[in-house]
Amino acid sequence: MADLTPESAQQIGSAFVQKYYEVFDSDRDKLAAFYVPDEQSSQLTFESNFLRGQVQCVDKLKNLPFSKIQHVITTIDAQMTIDGGIMILVTGQLKTDDDPPHSFTQMFHLRHGGGSWFVLNDCFRLIIHNM
């Protein structure tokens, strides 16, 4: 893997996000390909719930209580990390079943290995304002 530049980190990050949400929205069973295939490396914090390992992370996402979902991305910001990874911050809206759209933010930390980029860290949060 060649050294990352700010431009290549943004390009890789944007391509990763587009593919991730395409798979998430069409077939969540295939999300395992995005996470490190072991029980320790990938970590997910989903609405304050911490999970570790490919199986736990993907099971959480596969078993969310909706049948249809559509992510609409507003922004994708990516930076290279000092250890050769890529940090990505995503903002957007998601629509599930017949519910109104909700804003969300998601952060990914990607690591390169075996010719692919994998999710090392993933943090997801709906943006709901309770006044």
Secondary structure per residue as TSV (DSSP state, phi and psi in degrees):
chain	resnum	aa	ss	phi	psi
A	1	M	-	360.0	125.3
A	2	A	-	-67.5	158.8
A	3	D	-	-59.8	140.2
A	4	L	-	-76.9	148.7
A	5	T	-	-119.7	165.7
A	6	P	H	-55.6	-38.2
A	7	E	H	-68.5	-44.4
A	8	S	H	-69.1	-35.2
A	9	A	H	-61.2	-41.8
A	10	Q	H	-66.4	-41.8
A	11	Q	H	-64.8	-46.5
A	12	I	H	-64.8	-44.9
A	13	G	H	-60.1	-44.6
A	14	S	H	-64.5	-43.9
A	15	A	H	-64.0	-41.8
A	16	F	H	-60.0	-48.8
A	17	V	H	-61.5	-44.8
A	18	Q	H	-59.3	-45.2
A	19	K	H	-68.7	-42.7
A	20	Y	H	-57.1	-50.1
A	21	Y	H	-73.2	-28.7
A	22	E	H	-60.9	-46.2
A	23	V	H	-69.3	-43.8
A	24	F	H	-56.8	-44.3
A	25	D	H	-75.6	-21.8
A	26	S	H	-107.7	-34.5
A	27	D	-	-160.5	85.8
A	28	R	G	-61.0	-19.8
A	29	D	G	-61.5	-23.9
A	30	K	G	-90.1	3.7
A	31	L	G	-67.7	-19.6
A	32	A	G	-55.9	-30.2
A	33	A	G	-63.6	-17.3
A	34	F	G	-91.3	-13.2
A	35	Y	B	-109.7	150.8
A	36	V	-	-60.4	127.0
A	37	P	S	-78.4	62.9
A	38	D	S	-150.1	-175.4
A	39	E	S	-102.2	8.1
A	40	Q	S	-126.9	-35.8
A	41	S	S	-71.1	-57.3
A	42	S	-	-73.2	139.4
A	43	Q	E	-131.2	141.1
A	44	L	E	-129.8	129.2
A	45	T	E	-112.7	112.1
A	46	F	E	-115.8	107.4
A	47	E	T	50.7	50.5
A	48	S	T	75.8	-1.7
A	49	N	E	-95.0	119.7
A	50	F	E	-92.9	133.2
A	51	L	E	-134.2	150.5
A	52	R	E	-134.7	139.0
A	53	G	S	95.6	149.3
A	54	Q	H	-54.6	-47.1
A	55	V	H	-63.3	-48.1
A	56	Q	H	-64.0	-43.3
A	57	C	H	-62.2	-49.5
A	58	V	H	-70.0	-38.7
A	59	D	H	-58.9	-41.7
A	60	K	H	-59.2	-48.0
A	61	L	H	-69.3	-37.0
A	62	K	H	-68.8	-28.9
A	63	N	T	-102.0	16.7
A	64	L	S	-64.5	147.6
A	65	P	S	-82.9	60.5
A	66	F	-	-151.9	158.9
A	67	S	S	-104.0	-30.7
A	68	K	-	-121.1	143.6
A	69	I	E	-148.2	145.5
A	70	Q	E	-138.5	122.1
A	71	H	E	-93.1	133.0
A	72	V	E	-118.0	112.9
A	73	I	E	-83.8	131.9
A	74	T	E	-97.1	-50.2
A	75	T	E	-139.7	150.5
A	76	I	E	-134.7	115.4
A	77	D	E	-116.9	128.8
A	78	A	E	-131.2	144.8
A	79	Q	E	-136.3	149.0
A	80	M	E	-78.5	147.9
A	81	T	-	-103.4	162.0
A	82	I	T	-63.3	-24.0
A	83	D	T	-95.4	14.7
A	84	G	S	88.0	8.7
A	85	G	-	-92.5	-174.1
A	86	I	E	-133.9	129.0
A	87	M	E	-101.2	130.3
A	88	I	E	-127.4	133.7
A	89	L	E	-117.0	125.2
A	90	V	E	-117.1	137.0
A	91	T	E	-124.7	151.0
A	92	G	E	175.7	-163.1
A	93	Q	E	-127.2	150.5
A	94	L	E	-130.3	147.3
A	95	K	E	-123.8	124.0
A	96	T	E	-118.4	135.0
A	97	D	T	44.0	-123.3
A	98	D	T	-104.3	14.9
A	99	D	S	-76.0	155.9
A	100	P	-	-67.4	158.4
A	101	P	-	-63.3	146.6
A	102	H	E	-125.2	139.1
A	103	S	E	-74.7	150.4
A	104	F	E	-146.7	163.5
A	105	T	E	-134.7	145.8
A	106	Q	E	-144.1	138.7
A	107	M	E	-118.6	133.4
A	108	F	E	-121.0	140.6
A	109	H	E	-116.4	114.5
A	110	L	E	-99.7	145.1
A	111	R	E	-124.2	147.7
A	112	H	E	-97.5	136.8
A	113	G	E	-169.7	137.4
A	114	G	T	62.9	28.8
A	115	G	T	83.3	4.7
A	116	S	E	-133.7	165.0
A	117	W	E	-101.6	132.3
A	118	F	E	-121.5	152.5
A	119	V	E	-77.8	117.7
A	120	L	E	-90.9	-46.4
A	121	N	E	-129.9	142.4
A	122	D	E	-144.8	121.7
A	123	C	E	-124.3	126.0
A	124	F	E	-123.1	139.6
A	125	R	E	-149.7	127.7
A	126	L	E	-71.3	146.2
A	127	I	E	-104.3	96.3
A	128	I	-	-121.3	127.6
A	129	H	-	-103.7	112.6
A	130	N	-	-100.0	106.2
A	131	M	-	-100.5	360.0
